[in-house]
Amino acid sequence: MNVLVTGGAGYLGSKLLFTLSEEFPEATITSIDNLATGNYSYVTMLKKDKRYRLLAGDISKKADLQKAITKETDVIVHLAAVPGLKLCKDHPKNAVDTNFYGTYLLLEKAVEYNIERFIFTSSAAVYGKPQQQPITEEHPLKPINFYGVTKTAAEQLINAYHISNGLTTTIFRLSNLYGLGVYSRWKTVVPKFVWQMVNGQSLTVRGDGKQERNFVHVRDVVGAIIRCLKASKQVVAGETFNIGGETMSVNRIAEIIMQVAEQRLGKKITKVRTPKKPDEVYTTEFSYDYEKASRKIGYEPKQEIFQGVSELVDYALKVKANKP
């Protein structure tokens, strides 16, 4: 099997690169990443492995894609994106170029080379504010921020190529990703709280903190991708799956991190309130349903938040200790 991973130097992609070689020992693996938010330092040891090609390139540039995709490519796992609300809002052209146009170019290559499978990581942001609970894959797509809009547009494009060109496509709608990995930014809520905690700062909670979110560990997402690759085409072709984990309030996340701080550092950390963002989903009840993924590909999240937070704390302490 010959696999192309877009965004392989990123948070999720770097984890996937390692796991692909473990699960598919005979596979050859190519990664392409523009290195805007990721870096290959986390996977630098793979450069010595002849099964890997780690390329610096942009999926929105045809010349870069031509180097990454060959007639031998069997599978594309498309993770590359301008991630999150702030980056998409601050850099809308880059967001469209990568999240939409880059996806279009990949799909065109997939058709040209008769790619066997095309897996895309989307986001729960495509749903917008929940209109019904629990949130299943049938929930209306009504994104309320630019990031969600770009992911929704990419999904529609992928579904069109599945219907019109017969591509075996699979879409994963991820909830809030967390866990140990490449960090060039500490912006999402769990790592942000951890970083504030190890630096002795108060945890900044937006609004009243009662808003609930679903959190999925990066290892569980990698596991879902592997299960998809191992499943028969008939099971996953044209399908969309919610991929989630534990649901809890932002206040509860803060309490867990404050508890870990007291256990590990022997000090108490406080929290402070900040205004909530107008383009961020706020709901005090959030039920993210991943039953379809469980039924179809056997997905079950295995990582528990307390353990995931503890790993992040250990990592953050090491990073802090090594800073000059």
C-alpha positions in Angstrom: 0.0 0.0 0.0 1.3 3.5 -1.0 -0.2 6.2 1.2 -0.1 10.0 0.9 -0.8 12.0 4.1 -1.4 15.7 3.7 -0.5 17.7 6.8 1.9 14.9 8.0 4.1 17.4 10.0 1.1 18.5 12.0 -0.4 17.5 15.3 -2.6 14.7 14.0 -0.5 13.9 10.9 2.7 13.2 12.8 1.0 10.7 15.1 -0.6 9.0 12.0 2.8 8.6 10.3 4.2 6.5 13.1 1.1 4.4 13.4 0.8 3.7 9.6 4.2 2.0 9.5 3.3 -0.1 12.6 -0.1 -1.2 11.3 1.0 -1.6 7.6 4.7 -2.7 7.7 4.8 -3.1 3.9 3.4 0.4 3.2 5.3 3.2 1.7 4.3 6.6 3.1 4.6 10.1 1.7 3.8 13.2 3.7 3.4 16.7 2.3 3.1 19.7 4.6 3.7 23.5 4.1 5.1 23.7 7.6 3.0 26.7 8.5 1.8 25.3 11.8 3.6 21.9 12.0 7.2 20.7 11.7 8.9 17.5 11.0 11.1 17.5 14.1 8.7 15.2 15.9 9.2 12.6 13.2 12.8 13.4 12.2 13.9 9.7 12.8 11.6 8.7 10.0 13.8 10.4 7.5 16.2 7.4 7.8 13.4 5.0 7.0 13.3 4.2 3.3 9.5 3.7 3.5 9.0 7.4 4.1 9.2 10.6 2.0 8.7 13.7 4.1 8.1 16.6 1.7 7.7 20.4 2.3 5.1 21.6 0.0 1.6 23.2 -0.4 -1.4 21.2 -1.5 -2.8 24.4 -3.1 0.1 24.4 -5.6 -0.1 21.9 -8.5 3.7 21.6 -8.8 4.0 20.5 -5.2 1.2 18.0 -5.5 2.8 16.6 -8.6 5.8 15.6 -6.5 3.8 14.1 -3.8 1.2 12.0 -5.7 2.4 9.3 -8.2 0.6 6.6 -10.2 1.6 4.2 -7.4 -0.4 6.1 -4.7 -3.2 4.0 -3.5 -4.6 6.1 -0.6 -4.9 9.7 0.3 -5.4 10.7 4.0 -6.2 14.4 3.8 -5.5 16.2 7.1 -3.9 19.4 5.9 -5.9 22.5 6.8 -5.7 26.1 8.1 -7.1 25.1 11.5 -9.5 26.8 13.9 -11.5 29.9 14.2 -8.8 32.5 14.6 -6.4 31.4 11.9 -9.2 31.1 9.3 -10.6 34.5 10.3 -7.2 36.2 10.3 -6.0 34.5 7.0 -9.2 33.9 5.0 -7.4 33.6 1.6 -5.0 30.9 3.0 -8.0 29.1 4.5 -9.8 29.0 1.2 -6.6 28.0 -0.7 -5.9 25.2 1.6 -9.2 24.0 3.0 -11.2 24.2 -0.2 -9.0 24.7 -3.3 -6.3 22.3 -2.0 -9.0 19.7 -1.5 -10.2 20.2 -5.0 -6.7 19.7 -6.5 -6.3 16.5 -4.4 -9.6 15.2 -5.7 -8.7 15.9 -9.3 -5.4 13.9 -8.8 -7.4 11.1 -7.1 -9.5 10.8 -10.2 -6.6 11.0 -12.5 -4.6 8.3 -10.7 -7.7 6.2 -9.8 -6.9 6.4 -6.1 -8.5 3.6 -4.1 -9.4 5.6 -1.0 -9.7 9.2 0.0 -10.1 10.0 3.8 -10.8 13.5 4.9 -10.8 15.0 8.4 -13.6 17.5 8.8 -14.9 19.1 12.0 -17.9 19.3 14.3 -17.8 23.0 13.4 -19.8 22.2 10.3 -22.9 21.7 12.5 -22.8 25.2 14.0 -25.2 25.7 17.0 -26.9 22.4 17.9 -30.5 22.3 16.7 -31.2 18.8 18.0 -29.6 16.4 20.5 -27.7 14.2 20.2 -25.8 15.4 17.2 -25.7 12.7 14.6 -24.4 12.8 11.1 -27.9 13.7 9.9 -27.8 17.1 11.8 -28.2 20.1 9.5 -25.0 21.7 8.4 -25.1 25.4 9.5 -21.6 26.6 10.4 -21.4 29.9 12.2 -17.7 30.7 11.6 -15.4 30.8 8.6 -13.5 27.6 9.6 -16.7 25.7 9.7 -17.7 27.1 6.3 -14.5 26.0 4.6 -14.9 22.5 6.1 -18.5 22.3 5.0 -17.6 23.4 1.4 -14.8 20.8 1.3 -17.2 18.1 2.4 -19.7 19.0 -0.3 -16.9 18.8 -2.9 -15.8 15.4 -1.7 -19.3 14.0 -1.7 -19.8 15.3 -5.3 -16.6 13.5 -6.4 -17.9 10.3 -4.7 -21.2 10.5 -6.5 -19.9 11.7 -9.9 -16.6 9.9 -10.2 -17.0 6.9 -8.0 -14.2 7.7 -5.6 -14.2 5.8 -2.3 -14.4 8.7 0.0 -14.8 8.8 3.8 -15.3 11.9 6.0 -14.5 12.1 9.7 -16.1 15.0 11.7 -13.8 15.4 14.6 -14.8 17.0 17.9 -12.2 19.0 20.0 -8.9 17.3 19.5 -6.4 17.1 22.4 -3.4 15.0 23.5 0.3 14.9 23.3 1.9 15.9 20.0 3.4 18.6 17.9 2.7 22.0 19.5 3.6 25.2 17.7 0.6 26.9 19.3 -1.1 26.4 22.6 -4.5 27.8 21.5 -7.2 25.1 22.0 -8.7 24.9 25.4 -7.0 21.8 26.9 -3.4 22.6 26.0 -4.0 26.3 26.6 -5.1 25.6 30.2 -2.2 23.2 30.7 0.3 25.8 29.5 -1.2 28.4 31.7 -1.1 26.0 34.7 2.6 25.1 34.4 3.5 28.8 34.1 1.6 29.5 37.3 -1.0 31.6 35.5 -4.8 31.6 36.1 -6.9 29.6 33.7 -8.8 31.9 31.4 -12.3 30.6 31.0 -14.5 32.3 28.3 -17.9 33.2 29.5 -19.3 31.4 32.5 -17.5 28.1 31.6 -20.8 26.1 31.6 -20.5 25.5 27.9 -20.0 21.8 27.1 -17.7 20.4 24.5 -16.8 16.9 23.3 -13.1 16.1 23.5 -11.4 13.4 21.5 -7.8 12.2 22.0 -5.4 12.3 19.0 -4.6 8.6 19.5 -8.3 7.7 19.2 -8.6 9.7 16.0 -5.6 7.9 14.6 -7.2 4.6 15.6 -10.3 5.6 13.7 -8.3 6.3 10.5 -6.6 2.9 10.8 -9.9 1.1 11.3 -11.2 2.9 8.2 -8.2 1.8 6.1 -8.7 -1.8 7.2 -12.5 -1.8 6.6 -13.9 -3.0 3.3 -14.7 -0.3 0.7 -18.4 -1.2 0.8 -18.5 -0.3 4.5 -16.9 3.2 4.2 -17.5 4.4 0.7 -19.3 7.7 0.7 -19.8 7.7 4.4 -19.5 10.4 7.0 -18.7 9.6 10.6 -18.7 11.6 13.8 -15.5 10.9 15.8 -15.7 11.9 19.4 -14.9 11.1 23.0 -15.9 12.5 26.4 -18.3 15.4 26.8 -17.8 17.9 29.7 -18.0 21.6 30.5 -15.1 23.9 30.2 -15.4 24.5 33.9 -14.9 20.7 34.5 -11.8 20.7 32.3 -10.4 23.6 34.3 -11.2 21.7 37.5 -9.3 18.6 36.3 -6.3 20.7 35.4 -6.4 22.5 38.7 -6.5 19.1 40.4 -3.5 17.9 38.4 -1.6 21.1 39.3 -2.1 20.5 43.0 -1.0 16.9 42.7 2.0 17.4 40.5 3.2 20.9 41.5 1.8 21.2 45.0 0.2 24.6 44.2 -3.3 25.9 43.7 -4.3 27.5 40.4 -7.2 29.8 40.0 -9.4 30.6 37.1 -10.6 33.9 35.7 -13.4 34.8 33.3 -13.0 36.4 29.9 -15.7 37.4 27.4 -16.9 34.6 25.1 -16.3 34.9 21.3 -19.3 35.8 19.2 -18.4 33.2 16.5 -17.9 30.3 18.9 -20.6 27.7 19.6 -22.0 28.1 23.1 -24.3 25.4 24.5 -24.7 24.0 28.0 -25.7 20.6 26.7 -23.7 19.0 24.0 -24.2 15.4 23.0 -22.0 14.2 20.2 -23.1 10.9 18.8 -20.5 8.6 17.3 -22.6 5.4 17.3 -22.5 5.1 13.5 -18.6 4.9 13.6 -18.9 2.3 16.4 -21.3 0.2 14.4 -19.7 0.5 11.0 -15.9 0.5 11.7 -15.8 -0.6 15.4 -14.6 2.8 16.7 -14.6 3.2 20.5 -12.6 6.0 22.2 -10.1 4.5 24.7 -8.3 7.6 26.1 -9.6 9.1 29.3 -9.3 12.9 29.8 -7.5 12.8 33.2 -4.7 10.6 31.8 -4.5 12.7 28.6 -4.2 15.9 30.7 -1.5 14.3 32.9 0.6 13.5 29.8 0.2 17.1 28.6 1.3 18.4 31.9 4.5 16.2 31.9 5.2 17.4 28.3 4.6 21.1 29.2 6.9 20.9 32.2 9.7 19.5 30.0 9.2 22.2 27.5 9.3 24.9 30.2 12.4 23.4 31.8 14.3 23.4 28.5 13.5 27.0 27.7 16.5 29.4 28.2 
